Protein backbone atom coordinates (compact mmCIF):
# COMPACT_ATOMS: atom_id res chain seq x y z
CA UNK A 1 0.00 0.00 0.00
CA UNK A 2 1.39 3.40 -0.96
CA UNK A 3 2.15 5.99 1.72
CA UNK A 4 -0.61 8.29 0.40
CA UNK A 5 -3.14 5.46 0.72
CA UNK A 6 -2.06 4.73 4.31
CA UNK A 7 -2.38 8.42 5.18
CA UNK A 8 -5.86 8.55 3.64
CA UNK A 9 -6.81 5.43 5.61
CA UNK A 10 -5.64 6.99 8.89
CA UNK A 11 -7.30 10.34 8.14
CA UNK A 12 -10.58 8.56 7.46
CA UNK A 13 -10.45 6.59 10.70
CA UNK A 14 -10.30 9.68 12.91
CA UNK A 15 -13.69 11.12 11.93
CA UNK A 16 -15.14 7.62 11.77
CA UNK A 17 -14.44 6.95 15.45
CA UNK A 18 -16.65 9.69 16.87
CA UNK A 19 -19.72 9.09 14.69
CA UNK A 20 -19.20 5.34 15.01
CA UNK A 21 -19.23 5.53 18.80
CA UNK A 22 -22.16 7.92 18.84
CA UNK A 23 -24.00 5.78 16.30
CA UNK A 24 -23.64 2.76 18.56
CA UNK A 25 -24.99 4.78 21.49
CA UNK A 26 -28.14 5.55 19.46
CA UNK A 27 -28.93 1.83 19.68
CA UNK A 28 -27.51 1.05 23.13
CA UNK A 29 -29.09 4.03 24.94
CA UNK A 30 -31.66 5.63 22.61
CA UNK A 31 -33.60 7.58 25.27
CA UNK A 32 -31.45 10.74 25.36
CA UNK A 33 -31.42 10.87 21.55
CA UNK A 34 -35.21 10.42 21.40
CA UNK A 35 -35.56 13.40 23.73
CA UNK A 36 -33.80 15.82 21.38
CA UNK A 37 -35.61 14.86 18.18
CA UNK A 38 -37.66 17.91 17.16
CA UNK A 39 -41.39 17.22 17.46
CA UNK A 40 -42.01 18.79 14.04
CA UNK A 41 -40.42 15.80 12.31
CA UNK A 42 -42.84 13.17 11.01
CA UNK A 43 -42.80 9.70 12.54
CA UNK A 44 -41.58 8.65 15.96
CA UNK A 45 -38.56 9.99 17.78
CA UNK A 46 -37.23 6.43 18.13
CA UNK A 47 -37.31 5.97 14.34
CA UNK A 48 -35.26 9.13 13.88
CA UNK A 49 -32.88 8.00 16.61
CA UNK A 50 -32.29 4.69 14.87
CA UNK A 51 -32.01 6.24 11.40
CA UNK A 52 -29.49 8.81 12.57
CA UNK A 53 -27.58 6.13 14.50
CA UNK A 54 -27.39 3.96 11.40
CA UNK A 55 -26.17 6.94 9.38
CA UNK A 56 -23.45 7.59 11.95
CA UNK A 57 -22.40 3.98 11.72
CA UNK A 58 -22.06 4.37 7.94
CA UNK A 59 -18.88 2.85 6.63
CA UNK A 60 -16.73 5.98 6.66
CA UNK A 61 -13.68 3.84 7.42
CA UNK A 62 -14.18 1.29 4.63
CA UNK A 63 -12.13 2.24 1.56
CA UNK A 64 -14.79 1.22 -0.94
CA UNK A 65 -17.52 3.37 0.67
CA UNK A 66 -15.39 5.99 2.39
CA UNK A 67 -16.20 8.97 0.19
CA UNK A 68 -19.96 8.36 0.16
CA UNK A 69 -19.97 7.53 3.88
CA UNK A 70 -17.96 10.62 4.78
CA UNK A 71 -20.24 12.88 2.73
CA UNK A 72 -23.31 11.26 4.32
CA UNK A 73 -21.81 11.78 7.81
CA UNK A 74 -21.06 15.45 7.05
CA UNK A 75 -24.65 15.88 5.91
CA UNK A 76 -25.85 14.19 9.07
CA UNK A 77 -23.86 16.60 11.24
CA UNK A 78 -25.61 19.50 9.51
CA UNK A 79 -29.01 17.80 9.79
CA UNK A 80 -28.76 17.09 13.53
CA UNK A 81 -27.69 20.64 14.41
CA UNK A 82 -31.33 21.69 15.10
CA UNK A 83 -31.64 18.77 17.54
CA UNK A 84 -28.52 19.97 19.34
CA UNK A 85 -30.00 23.48 19.57
CA UNK A 86 -33.22 21.95 20.94
CA UNK A 87 -31.15 20.13 23.55
CA UNK A 88 -29.57 23.43 24.65
CA UNK A 89 -33.04 24.97 24.99
CA UNK A 90 -34.47 21.94 26.81
CA UNK A 91 -31.52 21.75 29.22
CA UNK A 92 -31.35 25.47 30.07
CA UNK A 93 -32.64 24.82 33.63
CA UNK A 94 -30.45 21.80 34.34
CA UNK A 95 -27.31 21.89 36.52
CA UNK A 96 -24.28 23.68 35.07
CA UNK A 97 -22.35 20.50 34.10
CA UNK A 98 -25.28 19.25 32.01
CA UNK A 99 -25.75 22.65 30.40
CA UNK A 100 -22.03 22.58 29.55
CA UNK A 101 -22.52 19.23 27.78
CA UNK A 102 -25.44 20.62 25.78
CA UNK A 103 -23.57 23.78 24.80
CA UNK A 104 -20.36 21.83 24.15
CA UNK A 105 -22.03 19.76 21.45
CA UNK A 106 -22.61 22.83 19.27
CA UNK A 107 -19.00 23.87 18.55
CA UNK A 108 -17.89 20.22 18.24
CA UNK A 109 -19.99 19.88 15.10
CA UNK A 110 -17.71 22.13 13.04
CA UNK A 111 -14.44 20.22 13.53
CA UNK A 112 -16.25 16.91 13.07
CA UNK A 113 -17.73 18.14 9.79
CA UNK A 114 -14.37 19.51 8.61
CA UNK A 115 -12.54 16.26 9.42
CA UNK A 116 -15.24 14.20 7.74
CA UNK A 117 -15.14 16.35 4.60
CA UNK A 118 -11.34 15.98 4.63
CA UNK A 119 -11.79 12.20 4.71
CA UNK A 120 -14.16 12.42 1.71
CA UNK A 121 -11.66 14.54 -0.19
CA UNK A 122 -8.78 12.20 0.67
CA UNK A 123 -10.85 9.23 -0.50
CA UNK A 124 -11.17 10.53 -4.05
CA UNK A 125 -9.23 8.20 -6.28
CA UNK A 126 -6.35 9.80 -8.14
CA UNK A 127 -6.55 9.65 -11.92
CA UNK A 128 -5.82 6.11 -13.02
CA UNK A 129 -5.62 4.74 -9.48
CA UNK A 130 -8.07 2.04 -8.45
CA UNK A 131 -8.92 1.33 -4.80
CA UNK A 132 -10.46 -2.06 -5.41
CA UNK A 133 -7.24 -3.75 -6.57
CA UNK A 134 -4.18 -4.57 -4.48
Secondary structure, 3 states (H helix, E strand, C coil): CCHHHHHHHHHHHHHHHHHHHHHHHHHHCCHHHHHCCCCCCCCCHHHHHHHHHHHHCCCCCCCCCHHHHHHHHHHHHHHCHHHHHHHHHHCCCCCHHHHHHHHHHHHHHHHHHHHHHHHHHHCCCCCCCCCCCC
